[in-house]
């Protein structure tokens, strides 16, 4: 069963454009167990649908952190 992880970008680095959105989508899709990613520059939200048996919310946060985005 899929689970939805919703995160809000809070740090100084923001999602500014479609390029930023695409970079986030690409990086998160490379994690095993990630099924869908939606990143929004207008809302600073990232929604990730995952297989909870294959990827954890912490792994998603770590990947975003590696890209320079702080989330809550």
C-alpha positions, 0 to 999 in steps of 0.5 A: 500500500502506498503512502503519501509524504508531504513536505514543506521547503523551509530553508533559504534555498527555495524552489524557484522555477520549473527547473528546480521542480524537475531537479527535485522530481528526478532526484527523488524518483531515483530512490527505490520505492518512490512512485510519484513526486510533485514539487511546486514552486508556487507553494514550496510543497513536495508531495511524494508517494512511496512504497513504505516498505522500500523507502522511509520519510527520512530517506526522502528528507536526506535526498532533499537535504543533499540537494540543498533544500531544508524541509519540515 
